[in-house]
Amino acid sequence: MQLTGAEIVIECLKEQGVDTVFGYPGGTILNVYDALYKHSDEINHILTSHEQGAAHAADGYARATGKVGVCLATSGPGATNLVTGIATAYMDSVPLVAITANVNLPLLGKDSFQEIDIAGVTMPITKHGYIVKDVTILADTIRKAFEIAKSGRPGPVLVDITKDVTANMCEYTPVQPTQPERKKAYTEEDIAKAVALIKEAKKPYIYVGGGAIISGADKEVREFAKKIDAPVCDTLMGKGVFDGRDELYTGMIGMHGTKTSNFGVSECDLLIALGARFSDRVVGNPNKFASNAKILHIDIDAAEINKNIKTDAAVVGDLKLVLEELNKKVEQKNNAEWTAHIKELKEKYPLKYENSQLSCPYVIEELDRITEGKAVITTDVGQHQMWAAQYYKYKQPRTLLSSGGLGTMGYGLGACIGAKMGQPDKICVNIAGDGCFRMNMNELATASRYNIPIIQVVINNHVLGMVRQWQTLFYDHRYSQTVLNDGVDFCMVAKGLGCEAIRVTSKEEVAPAFEKALTLGKPVLIECVIPEDDKVFPMVPAGAPISDAFDGDDLKAKEQ
């Protein structure tokens, strides 16, 4: 059948099973929006308040569901406003297709109104980018974009289409999409070497990253940990793969990881990295990281092997497939002495905080209790992000959505909207600091417009908390441009944008606020006012070994 390019875009989205897209219309993409209008009963479009919010919403949708997220934007500033969201998805391996429109083909390269080479701009932060100048290749290009976005190590793909292509006619034939095959690049020798290392180890430790979530390998990871009787730590991206309440779980590793995880990894004789990339926030000083251990690295991306940490053995392939093989071949182990030692570390170095007044850890523990650890939590970036990683006990994967690699302030609210659209039956809560919230609070209008019942928690300490923490500890209390104590009233802002709002200033008000928010069936902001100098502990100074983790008690002892 003969269709316009714009109609082909919509038909291809339907082919791929897309039910929700996020975007913002403009001149060059009007034909696509006109075609979308005719299919509004098949594809739900969420008009965000800003294109960056659309990119983050598509990202949150993808992380929460495992599907490919889709966002739309017009040319020029519309397209460039997607860039931070695309980069966020790229750093965290999120499958996303960003569809933009550009000026008519004869106007390309002439500095036309709202012209930008968005494919060139995003080249370093996408798996692939296309500019479509011929309607006859449009359908196949979109199909290829989805295939690339979700295959292997996932990531964002950009499809830029000139406006005349969206108007031109072409023959369209529907195609049934195929699921990408799981990557299996390893050999039997690789598996045998891994099995041998595991058999020899007396003090194994498992380090789980976001690749385990992408692979859907949580069941296999849990079986593997029990089989080799090893403690388990995770990264921010790996939260929920291993049950946060399991006795083998020791918490996050790295700069704000638990002392148990950091000390345990520093003592182990075999560190098994599952779908993790040894980022600087995990490793600290690479020359002193897990220096007593052999390293077994399992990852789908061969480029990650030996990139940051030298390995003793590696298995390249889809983690779920690799662990299925290993779980068949490794023998049941009993490392009672080692796991008892780790248990002692957990008892000696529990996470703790000042409990005499309202604090973010208390808020998150109450949220965990009330939601029974079953909510989808999105965060922005900073102290609240680390507290959310530390004090909410994630039971399942795809329940903590956070910008790990790029560290994007302003990510959380858009992501929370996207997550709720993808998982409408889940409680979805965004936790933001007051500094981050200022960057994306316009998206409350989006939640209000569509009556999306999310909970927005603002941890308000009237400062840029994490930066202030560094200024306190390493910059001799020089608080340059980190104080936000002004006249902004977040509750009034929320009400002005059509949402409910509750201000919390004491511990006793926390539970009633959440309980009320959960019954209202509409977007609610809960502002929690906490002291300006609360700090995230433990902490490892940048570039120091993770065995140098310290907390508030250590600081007090040092001062004495």
C-alpha positions in Angstrom: 0.0 0.0 0.0 1.1 3.6 -0.7 1.7 5.6 2.4 3.5 8.9 3.2 6.8 8.8 5.1 5.0 10.0 8.2 2.5 7.2 8.0 5.3 4.7 7.5 6.9 6.0 10.8 3.7 5.2 12.7 3.2 1.8 11.0 6.8 0.8 11.9 6.3 1.8 15.5 3.2 -0.4 15.5 5.2 -3.2 14.0 7.6 -3.0 16.8 4.9 -3.2 19.4 5.3 0.4 20.6 2.4 1.4 22.7 3.7 4.7 24.2 5.9 7.5 22.9 7.1 10.7 24.6 7.7 13.9 22.7 7.1 17.5 21.7 5.9 18.6 18.3 7.3 21.3 16.0 7.5 22.5 12.4 9.6 19.8 10.7 7.9 16.9 12.5 4.3 18.0 12.0 3.6 15.4 9.4 4.5 12.7 11.8 2.3 14.2 14.5 -0.5 14.5 12.0 -0.2 10.8 11.2 0.0 10.0 15.0 -3.3 11.8 15.5 -5.0 9.3 13.3 -3.6 6.4 15.4 -4.1 7.9 18.9 -6.1 4.8 19.9 -3.1 2.6 19.1 -0.1 4.6 20.3 -0.4 6.7 23.4 1.6 10.0 23.1 2.7 11.8 26.2 3.4 15.5 25.6 6.2 16.4 28.0 7.0 19.9 29.2 10.5 19.8 27.6 12.2 17.5 25.1 14.8 16.5 27.7 11.8 15.2 29.8 10.7 13.2 26.8 14.1 11.5 26.5 14.2 10.7 30.2 10.7 9.4 30.1 11.5 7.1 27.2 14.6 6.0 29.2 12.5 5.3 32.3 9.9 3.4 30.3 12.7 1.3 28.8 14.4 0.6 32.1 11.1 -0.3 33.9 9.8 -2.6 31.1 12.8 -3.9 29.2 11.3 -2.7 26.0 12.7 0.0 23.6 11.7 3.5 24.7 10.8 6.0 22.0 10.9 9.8 22.0 10.1 12.3 19.3 11.3 15.9 18.7 11.4 18.5 16.0 14.6 19.9 14.4 17.1 22.4 15.8 16.6 23.1 19.5 14.0 20.3 19.8 16.5 17.8 18.7 19.4 19.2 20.8 17.2 19.2 23.9 17.2 15.4 23.6 21.0 15.2 23.8 21.4 14.9 27.6 18.7 12.2 27.7 20.4 10.3 24.8 23.8 10.5 26.5 22.2 9.3 29.8 20.8 6.3 28.0 24.1 5.6 26.2 26.1 5.6 29.4 23.7 3.1 31.1 23.1 0.9 28.1 19.4 1.7 27.8 17.5 0.7 24.6 16.0 3.9 23.1 15.1 5.2 19.7 15.0 8.9 19.2 13.1 10.0 16.1 13.7 13.6 15.0 12.8 15.5 11.8 15.0 17.9 10.0 14.5 20.6 7.3 13.7 19.7 3.8 16.5 18.0 1.8 17.3 21.1 -0.4 17.7 23.2 2.7 20.3 20.9 4.4 23.7 22.5 4.9 22.4 26.0 4.3 22.0 27.2 7.9 18.3 27.0 7.4 15.8 27.9 10.2 16.1 25.3 13.0 18.5 23.2 11.0 21.0 21.1 13.0 23.1 18.1 12.1 21.7 16.1 15.0 23.2 12.8 13.7 26.6 14.4 13.9 26.0 16.0 17.3 24.9 12.6 18.8 27.4 10.4 17.0 29.6 9.8 20.2 26.6 9.1 22.4 24.6 6.7 20.2 25.1 3.1 19.1 24.2 4.3 15.6 22.7 7.4 14.0 20.8 7.8 10.7 19.7 10.7 8.6 17.0 9.5 6.1 16.8 11.5 2.9 14.9 8.9 0.8 11.5 7.6 1.7 12.1 4.2 0.1 14.6 3.3 2.8 12.7 4.8 5.7 10.9 1.7 6.9 14.0 -0.5 6.8 16.0 2.2 8.6 13.5 2.4 11.5 13.4 -1.4 11.8 17.2 -1.5 11.9 17.2 1.2 14.5 15.1 -0.9 16.9 17.2 -4.0 16.2 20.4 -2.2 17.0 18.9 -0.5 20.1 17.9 -3.8 21.7 20.6 -6.2 20.5 23.9 -7.1 22.3 24.7 -4.3 24.7 21.7 -2.1 24.3 21.8 1.6 23.7 20.2 4.6 22.0 19.8 5.0 18.2 18.9 8.2 16.5 16.8 8.4 13.3 16.7 11.9 11.8 14.2 12.3 8.8 14.0 15.3 6.5 10.6 16.9 6.4 10.0 16.2 2.7 10.7 12.5 3.3 7.8 12.5 5.9 5.5 13.9 3.1 6.7 11.8 0.2 4.8 8.6 -0.8 6.2 5.1 -0.9 5.0 1.5 -1.1 4.9 0.1 2.4 4.8 -3.6 3.3 4.5 -4.7 6.9 7.2 -6.9 8.3 7.1 -9.0 11.5 10.0 -8.0 13.7 12.4 -10.6 15.0 13.9 -10.8 18.5 17.7 -10.5 18.5 19.6 -13.6 19.4 21.4 -13.7 22.7 25.2 -13.2 22.1 27.3 -16.3 22.7 30.9 -15.4 21.9 32.6 -17.6 24.5 34.2 -21.0 24.1 34.1 -24.2 26.2 37.7 -23.4 27.2 36.5 -20.0 28.6 33.8 -21.8 30.7 36.2 -24.5 31.9 38.7 -21.8 33.0 36.0 -20.0 34.9 34.8 -23.2 36.6 38.4 -24.0 37.6 38.9 -20.6 39.2 35.7 -20.9 41.1 36.6 -24.4 42.3 40.0 -23.2 43.6 38.6 -20.1 45.4 38.3 -20.2 49.2 37.0 -16.6 49.5 34.9 -15.8 46.4 32.9 -12.6 46.1 30.3 -11.7 43.5 30.1 -8.1 42.1 26.9 -7.5 40.1 26.3 -4.7 37.6 23.6 -3.4 35.4 24.3 -6.0 32.7 22.6 -8.6 34.9 19.4 -6.6 34.7 19.6 -6.1 31.0 20.2 -9.8 30.5 17.3 -10.8 32.7 19.7 -13.0 34.7 18.5 -12.3 38.2 17.3 -15.9 38.7 20.6 -17.3 37.5 22.6 -14.9 39.6 20.8 -15.9 42.8 21.2 -19.6 41.9 24.9 -19.0 41.2 25.5 -17.2 44.5 23.9 -20.0 46.5 25.8 -22.7 44.6 29.3 -21.2 45.1 28.3 -19.9 48.6 29.6 -16.4 48.0 28.7 -13.0 49.3 27.2 -10.6 46.8 27.6 -6.8 46.3 26.2 -4.7 43.6 26.6 -1.4 41.7 24.0 1.3 41.6 22.9 -0.1 38.2 22.7 -3.7 39.5 20.2 -3.0 42.3 17.5 -5.6 42.6 19.3 -8.4 40.8 20.0 -9.9 44.2 17.5 -9.6 47.0 18.5 -6.8 49.3 17.3 -8.8 52.3 19.2 -12.0 51.5 21.8 -13.0 54.1 24.5 -13.2 51.4 23.9 -9.6 50.3 26.4 -7.1 51.5 25.2 -3.9 49.8 26.7 -1.6 47.2 30.4 -1.4 46.5 32.5 1.7 45.8 32.7 5.3 46.7 29.5 5.2 48.8 29.3 1.4 49.2 29.1 -0.4 52.5 32.3 -1.0 54.5 31.4 -4.7 54.4 31.4 -4.8 50.5 34.5 -2.6 50.2 36.5 -4.5 52.9 35.2 -7.9 51.7 36.2 -7.3 48.1 39.6 -6.1 49.3 40.1 -9.4 51.2 38.6 -11.9 48.7 40.7 -14.3 46.6 38.4 -14.4 43.6 36.2 -11.5 42.5 33.5 -12.5 39.9 32.2 -9.5 38.0 28.8 -10.1 36.4 27.7 -7.6 33.8 29.7 -4.8 35.4 32.3 -2.5 33.9 34.7 -1.6 36.9 33.8 2.1 36.8 36.0 4.6 38.7 33.2 5.0 41.3 33.4 1.3 42.1 37.1 0.8 41.8 38.7 3.8 43.4 42.4 3.3 43.0 42.7 0.7 40.2 46.2 -0.3 41.3 44.9 -1.3 44.7 41.5 -2.7 43.8 40.9 -6.3 44.9 44.6 -6.7 45.1 44.4 -10.1 46.8 42.1 -11.6 44.2 42.0 -13.1 40.9 39.5 -11.5 38.6 36.8 -13.4 36.6 34.9 -11.0 34.3 31.7 -12.0 32.6 30.2 -9.4 30.2 28.5 -9.2 26.8 30.8 -6.5 25.6 34.3 -7.6 24.8 35.5 -4.0 24.9 35.0 -4.0 28.6 37.4 -6.9 29.3 40.7 -5.5 30.6 39.6 -1.9 29.9 39.8 -0.7 33.5 40.9 -3.8 35.5 43.2 -6.6 34.3 41.4 -9.9 34.5 42.7 -13.4 35.0 39.8 -15.0 33.0 36.9 -13.7 31.0 33.8 -15.0 29.4 32.3 -12.8 26.7 28.6 -13.4 26.1 25.0 -12.9 27.3 25.2 -13.2 31.1 22.0 -15.3 31.4 23.5 -17.9 28.9 26.9 -17.9 30.6 25.4 -18.4 34.1 23.1 -21.2 32.9 26.3 -23.0 31.7 28.2 -22.3 34.9 25.3 -23.3 37.2 25.3 -26.7 35.4 29.1 -27.2 35.7 30.2 -25.7 39.1 30.0 -28.0 42.1 28.1 -27.0 45.2 30.5 -25.2 47.5 30.6 -24.5 51.2 32.7 -21.5 52.3 31.4 -21.4 55.8 34.4 -19.7 57.3 34.5 -17.0 54.7 30.7 -16.3 54.8 30.9 -16.2 58.6 33.6 -13.6 58.4 31.5 -11.5 56.0 28.6 -11.8 58.4 30.8 -10.5 61.2 31.7 -7.5 59.0 28.0 -6.8 58.4 27.4 -6.8 62.1 30.4 -4.7 62.8 29.8 -2.1 60.1 26.1 -1.6 59.6 24.8 1.4 57.7 23.7 4.0 60.2 22.6 7.6 60.4 21.7 10.3 62.9 18.2 9.3 64.0 17.3 12.0 66.4 15.6 14.2 63.7 14.1 13.9 60.2 16.7 12.6 57.6 16.6 11.2 54.1 17.6 7.7 55.2 14.6 7.7 57.6 12.3 8.8 54.8 13.6 6.1 52.5 13.4 3.4 55.2 9.7 4.4 55.8 9.0 4.3 52.1 10.6 0.8 51.9 8.5 -0.3 54.9 5.2 1.1 53.5 5.7 -0.2 50.0 7.3 -3.5 51.2 10.2 -2.9 48.9 8.0 -3.4 45.8 7.9 0.2 44.4 9.8 1.4 41.3 12.1 4.1 42.6 13.6 6.7 40.3 16.2 9.2 41.5 18.1 12.2 40.5 21.8 12.6 41.3 23.5 13.4 44.6 23.1 12.5 48.3 19.5 11.4 48.0 20.5 9.0 45.2 23.1 7.3 47.3 20.7 7.1 50.3 18.1 5.6 48.0 20.6 3.0 46.9 21.6 2.3 50.5 18.4 2.3 52.5 15.7 0.9 50.2 15.9 -2.9 50.0 15.3 -3.7 46.4 13.8 -7.2 45.9 13.5 -7.3 42.1 15.4 -5.9 39.1 14.1 -2.8 37.2 13.0 -1.2 40.4 15.8 1.4 40.8 16.1 3.7 37.8 18.9 6.1 38.2 21.5 7.9 36.0 24.6 6.0 37.0 27.2 6.7 34.2 26.4 10.3 33.3 25.0 11.4 36.7 22.3 13.5 35.2 20.6 16.0 37.5 17.0 16.4 36.3 16.7 12.7 35.2 14.3 11.4 37.8 10.9 13.0 37.3 10.7 12.3 33.6 12.0 8.8 34.2 9.3 8.3 36.9 6.6 9.3 34.4 8.0 6.9 31.8 8.2 4.1 34.4 4.6 4.6 35.5 3.4 4.6 31.9 5.2 1.3 31.4 4.3 -0.2 34.7 0.9 1.3 35.6 0.2 -1.2 38.3 3.4 -0.4 40.2 3.9 2.4 42.8 6.4 4.8 41.2 8.3 7.3 43.3 10.9 9.8 42.3 13.3 10.9 45.0 15.1 14.2 44.2 17.2 16.7 46.0 16.0 20.3 45.9 18.9 21.2 43.5 18.0 18.5 41.1 14.2 19.1 41.3 14.8 22.7 40.1 16.1 21.3 36.9 13.0 19.2 36.0 10.0 20.3 38.1 8.2 21.5 35.0 7.5 17.9 34.3 5.0 17.9 37.2 2.8 19.7 34.7 3.1 16.6 32.5 2.1 14.3 35.4 -0.8 16.6 36.2 -2.0 16.9 32.6 -2.4 13.1 32.3 -3.2 12.5 35.9 -0.2 10.1 36.2 -0.3 9.1 39.9 3.4 9.3 40.8 4.9 10.4 44.1 7.6 13.1 43.9 9.7 13.3 47.0 11.9 16.4 47.3 14.6 16.1 49.9 15.1 19.7 50.7 18.2 20.7 52.6 18.4 24.1 50.9 21.9 23.3 49.5 23.5 21.2 46.7 24.1 18.5 49.2 26.7 16.3 47.6 28.8 19.2 46.4 28.5 20.8 49.8 29.7 17.5 51.4 32.8 17.6 49.3 33.3 21.3 50.1 33.1 20.4 53.8 35.5 17.5 53.7 38.0 18.6 51.0 37.6 22.3 50.5 37.8 23.7 54.0 34.1 24.7 54.2 34.3 27.1 51.3 30.6 26.8 50.1 31.0 28.4 46.7 27.6 28.6 45.0 26.0 25.6 46.8 23.5 27.4 49.1 19.9 27.4 47.8 18.2 28.9 50.8 15.9 31.3 48.8 12.2 32.0 48.5 11.2 29.0 46.3 8.2 27.1 47.8 8.1 23.7 46.2 4.6 22.9 47.6 3.2 26.0 46.0 4.9 25.2 42.8 3.4 21.7 42.8 -0.1 23.0 43.5 0.4 25.7 40.8 1.2 22.8 38.3 -1.9 20.9 39.3 -0.5 18.4 41.8 -1.2 17.7 45.5 1.5 18.8 47.9 2.5 17.8 51.4 5.3 19.3 53.5 7.1 17.1 56.1 9.3 18.5 58.8 9.3 15.8 61.4 9.7 12.0 61.5 6.2 11.6 62.7 4.8 13.1 59.6 6.6 10.8 57.1 4.4 7.7 57.2 1.1 9.6 57.1 2.3 11.6 54.1 3.1 8.5 52.1 -0.1 6.7 53.2 -2.1 9.7 52.1 -0.3 10.1 48.8 -0.9 6.4 48.0 -4.7 6.9 48.3 -5.1 10.1 46.2 -4.8 8.6 42.8 -3.1 11.6 41.4 0.5 13.1 41.3 1.7 14.2 44.7 4.7 16.1 45.9 6.1 15.4 49.3 8.7 17.9 50.5 10.9 16.6 53.3 12.9 19.3 55.0 16.2 18.0 56.4 19.4 19.6 57.9 21.8 21.1 55.5 24.9 19.2 56.7 23.7 15.6 56.7 26.3 13.5 54.9 26.3 10.2 52.9 28.5 7.6 54.6 30.5 5.5 54.1 32.7 7.4 51.7 35.9 6.8 49.8 37.9 9.8 48.7 38.3 10.0 44.9 41.2 7.9 43.7 41.7 6.2 47.1 41.5 2.4 47.6 38.0 1.3 48.5 39.5 -0.2 51.6 39.9 3.4 52.8 36.2 3.8 53.2 35.3 6.0 56.2 32.2 7.1 58.0 31.2 9.8 60.6 32.6 7.8 63.5 36.0 7.6 61.8 35.9 11.4 61.2 35.1 12.0 64.9 37.9 9.7 66.0 40.3 11.4 63.7 39.4 14.8 65.0 40.0 13.6 68.6 
